[in-house]
Amino acid sequence: MFRPMRGVASRYVISQILGPFGLFSLVLLGLVWLTQSLRVIETVVASGQSAAVFLEFAALLLPVVISMILPVAGFAASLYALNRMFMDSEVVVLMAAGMSRLRLARPVLIFGLGVMTAMFVVTLYLMPTASRELRDRMAEAGADVAGALLREGEFLNPADGVTVYVRRAGRDGQMAGLFVQDDRDADSRVTYTAQRAALVRTEAGPRLVMFEGAAQRFDREQRTLSVLAFDKLVYDLAPLMRTGDERRLRPSEHYFWDLVAPSEAVLDGRERDEFVAEGHEQLSSPLYAVALPLIAMAALLGPGFRRRGYGKRLAAGVALAALCRLLGVAAKSTTASFALAWPVMYLVPVLGAALALVVLWRGIPQRRQPAPDPEPETPAEAA
């Protein structure tokens, strides 16, 4: 086949894969993104945040979701497009024109390398950045006492040992019918009730200003109750707030250069195996974007051409791709317990791609049917 014709054939195969790839990516992105977004709903609802904040949180989940779905979408698109080309005899025409199975694998390999490049950008930069920003924003939302208090008709727990109820609340910070019970002190319990209250933000932190109420203090040791009526009382909300400085970064929030050889500052007293596993996962997971499409092609083209259906080949391709990815998960789990096992995380996708190329190069030997035994000659034929 002329070289220009080979280039046209390669572009045609890639174009046949790109369409299903876009469709599968959108479908998988929607499904996985929806399931991942459910875990931020509790934080948004508990802190009384708006729908815009929820959408911001959900957007920060996208890099994690994309890193999960891109190899799967690439595999599904390759399997679908190649099977359709088989059923339409397009692959047979290309092979009859002089393209070998390895030559047909070239556009699939180019497609996989493109997806792998996109995944490297996602896993090495976007995913750690978005994960860190998401946890920072969720910590801020969890510490947003103002958003938690401005929810009327519910008993809320903005902090351990503190219960708040507001009969009516406005977005301007004005409240009516306030009840606050503070059980943080082991020796006493303090209960505040007020007709009106206002939430005020100061440089030292938020303050709850209560009007026309009473403070009841119950001494657990003396078993006595004291009541103080007040016209105005200021309640400090700053101790209830959890600052983001107190939290430690998870392994997924670090970049790979901090993970493959973590320092003591990064570990912060934790085991290094999990950090090493996460760092090599960021580097090795894009390799599946090449391995899985090649496995799909080897499952369809390896046994050669048949006029019958390809249902068994499709099932075999799905099973082999799932096995390859499960072995990768097992390799990461092993590395998280024994850091020196990290080369296995690269070996799984590289070996999967190599075996697929070998199958495309040599094919799968077919079992030959034994020749039928010749029928015995009759006496007439012998004569």
Solvent accessible surface area in square Angstrom, and as a share of the most:
residue,aa,sasa,rsa
1,M,68,0.30
2,F,160,0.67
3,R,178,0.65
4,P,101,0.63
5,M,103,0.46
6,R,69,0.25
7,G,24,0.23
8,V,75,0.43
9,A,8,0.06
10,S,11,0.07
11,R,154,0.56
12,Y,83,0.32
13,V,1,0.01
14,I,34,0.17
15,S,58,0.37
16,Q,39,0.17
17,I,0,0.00
18,L,92,0.46
19,G,49,0.47
20,P,13,0.08
21,F,33,0.14
22,G,32,0.31
23,L,112,0.56
24,F,58,0.24
25,S,17,0.11
26,L,125,0.62
27,V,77,0.44
28,L,44,0.22
29,L,45,0.22
30,G,37,0.36
31,L,109,0.54
32,V,31,0.18
33,W,75,0.26
34,L,106,0.53
35,T,81,0.47
36,Q,48,0.21
37,S,3,0.02
38,L,103,0.51
39,R,124,0.45
40,V,0,0.00
41,I,65,0.33
42,E,136,0.61
43,T,30,0.18
44,V,10,0.06
45,V,82,0.47
46,A,58,0.45
47,S,6,0.04
48,G,12,0.12
49,Q,41,0.18
50,S,61,0.40
51,A,76,0.59
52,A,70,0.54
53,V,24,0.14
54,F,47,0.20
55,L,106,0.53
56,E,69,0.31
57,F,0,0.00
58,A,0,0.00
59,A,52,0.41
60,L,34,0.17
61,L,1,0.01
62,L,59,0.29
63,P,18,0.12
64,V,37,0.21
65,V,0,0.00
66,I,50,0.26
67,S,16,0.11
68,M,94,0.42
69,I,8,0.04
70,L,20,0.10
71,P,7,0.04
72,V,71,0.41
73,A,0,0.00
74,G,1,0.01
75,F,18,0.08
76,A,25,0.19
77,A,0,0.00
78,S,0,0.00
79,L,16,0.08
80,Y,106,0.40
81,A,0,0.00
82,L,3,0.02
83,N,31,0.16
84,R,87,0.32
85,M,1,0.01
86,F,7,0.03
87,M,111,0.50
88,D,88,0.46
89,S,53,0.34
90,E,53,0.24
91,V,2,0.01
92,V,48,0.27
93,V,96,0.55
94,L,26,0.13
95,M,74,0.33
96,A,88,0.68
97,A,51,0.39
98,G,47,0.45
99,M,3,0.01
100,S,62,0.40
101,R,50,0.18
102,L,73,0.36
103,R,50,0.18
104,L,5,0.02
105,A,3,0.02
106,R,112,0.41
107,P,0,0.00
108,V,1,0.00
109,L,59,0.29
110,I,78,0.40
111,F,11,0.05
112,G,1,0.01
113,L,78,0.39
114,G,45,0.43
115,V,11,0.06
116,M,33,0.15
117,T,82,0.48
118,A,46,0.36
119,M,1,0.00
120,F,56,0.23
121,V,84,0.48
122,V,11,0.06
123,T,1,0.00
124,L,36,0.18
125,Y,121,0.46
126,L,72,0.36
127,M,24,0.11
128,P,0,0.00
129,T,50,0.29
130,A,9,0.07
131,S,15,0.10
132,R,76,0.28
133,E,75,0.33
134,L,7,0.04
135,R,57,0.21
136,D,48,0.25
137,R,51,0.19
138,M,39,0.17
139,A,27,0.21
140,E,98,0.44
141,A,4,0.03
142,G,26,0.25
143,A,6,0.05
144,D,37,0.19
145,V,5,0.03
146,A,6,0.04
147,G,8,0.08
148,A,9,0.07
149,L,1,0.00
150,L,25,0.12
151,R,44,0.16
152,E,90,0.40
153,G,48,0.46
154,E,76,0.34
155,F,140,0.58
156,L,17,0.08
157,N,107,0.55
158,P,16,0.10
159,A,19,0.15
160,D,137,0.71
161,G,36,0.35
162,V,0,0.00
163,T,33,0.19
164,V,4,0.02
165,Y,60,0.23
166,V,1,0.01
167,R,130,0.47
168,R,140,0.51
169,A,25,0.19
170,G,27,0.26
171,R,182,0.66
172,D,110,0.57
173,G,5,0.05
174,Q,95,0.42
175,M,7,0.03
176,A,11,0.09
177,G,14,0.13
178,L,5,0.03
179,F,57,0.24
180,V,1,0.01
181,Q,42,0.19
182,D,17,0.09
183,D,42,0.22
184,R,107,0.39
185,D,74,0.39
186,A,87,0.68
187,D,90,0.46
188,S,3,0.02
189,R,95,0.35
190,V,32,0.19
191,T,20,0.11
192,Y,32,0.12
193,T,48,0.28
194,A,7,0.05
195,Q,111,0.49
196,R,112,0.41
197,A,1,0.01
198,A,12,0.10
199,L,25,0.12
200,V,63,0.36
201,R,162,0.59
202,T,65,0.38
203,E,189,0.85
204,A,72,0.56
205,G,16,0.15
206,P,9,0.06
207,R,50,0.18
208,L,1,0.01
209,V,17,0.09
210,M,0,0.00
211,F,49,0.21
212,E,93,0.42
213,G,16,0.15
214,A,22,0.17
215,A,13,0.10
216,Q,64,0.29
217,R,107,0.39
218,F,57,0.24
219,D,29,0.15
220,R,77,0.28
221,E,139,0.62
222,Q,117,0.52
223,R,175,0.64
224,T,75,0.44
225,L,105,0.52
226,S,64,0.41
227,V,95,0.55
228,L,113,0.56
229,A,82,0.63
230,F,23,0.10
231,D,119,0.62
232,K,126,0.53
233,L,50,0.25
234,V,79,0.46
235,Y,18,0.07
236,D,57,0.30
237,L,3,0.01
238,A,33,0.26
239,P,84,0.53
240,L,6,0.03
241,M,71,0.32
242,R,121,0.44
243,T,76,0.44
244,G,34,0.33
245,D,136,0.71
246,E,131,0.59
247,R,47,0.17
248,R,121,0.44
249,L,48,0.24
250,R,126,0.46
251,P,18,0.11
252,S,39,0.25
253,E,1,0.00
254,H,14,0.06
255,Y,39,0.15
256,F,52,0.22
257,W,147,0.51
258,D,44,0.23
259,L,0,0.00
260,V,46,0.27
261,A,75,0.58
262,P,16,0.10
263,S,60,0.39
264,E,138,0.62
265,A,94,0.73
266,V,24,0.14
267,L,14,0.07
268,D,69,0.36
269,G,81,0.77
270,R,63,0.23
271,E,137,0.61
272,R,105,0.38
273,D,32,0.16
274,E,98,0.44
275,F,3,0.01
276,V,4,0.02
277,A,1,0.01
278,E,21,0.09
279,G,0,0.00
280,H,16,0.07
281,E,32,0.14
282,Q,1,0.00
283,L,42,0.21
284,S,2,0.01
285,S,11,0.07
286,P,0,0.00
287,L,40,0.20
288,Y,5,0.02
289,A,2,0.01
290,V,17,0.10
291,A,1,0.01
292,L,6,0.03
293,P,1,0.00
294,L,1,0.01
295,I,16,0.08
296,A,0,0.00
297,M,2,0.01
298,A,9,0.07
299,A,12,0.09
300,L,0,0.00
301,L,3,0.01
302,G,1,0.01
303,P,32,0.20
304,G,23,0.22
305,F,92,0.38
306,R,98,0.36
307,R,218,0.80
308,R,182,0.66
309,G,52,0.50
310,Y,11,0.04
311,G,50,0.48
312,K,175,0.74
313,R,15,0.06
314,L,51,0.25
315,A,64,0.49
316,A,46,0.36
317,G,0,0.00
318,V,77,0.44
319,A,60,0.46
320,L,89,0.44
321,A,7,0.05
322,A,49,0.38
323,L,95,0.47
324,C,9,0.06
325,R,71,0.26
326,L,118,0.59
327,L,90,0.45
328,G,4,0.04
329,V,84,0.48
330,A,52,0.40
331,A,5,0.04
332,K,64,0.27
333,S,68,0.44
334,T,71,0.41
335,T,0,0.00
336,A,39,0.30
337,S,89,0.57
338,F,115,0.48
339,A,8,0.06
340,L,131,0.65
341,A,15,0.12
342,W,99,0.35
343,P,65,0.41
344,V,66,0.38
345,M,4,0.02
346,Y,51,0.19
347,L,99,0.49
348,V,21,0.12
349,P,1,0.01
350,V,82,0.47
351,L,88,0.44
352,G,13,0.12
353,A,16,0.12
354,A,44,0.34
355,L,103,0.51
356,A,5,0.04
357,L,62,0.31
358,V,71,0.41
359,V,40,0.23
360,L,2,0.01
361,W,162,0.57
362,R,178,0.65
363,G,13,0.12
364,I,81,0.41
365,P,126,0.79
366,Q,111,0.49
367,R,221,0.81
368,R,223,0.81
369,Q,154,0.68
370,P,117,0.74
371,A,87,0.68
372,P,123,0.77
373,D,125,0.65
374,P,124,0.78
375,E,155,0.70
376,P,123,0.77
377,E,127,0.57
378,T,68,0.40
379,P,119,0.75
380,A,84,0.65
381,E,124,0.56
382,A,73,0.57
383,A,121,0.94
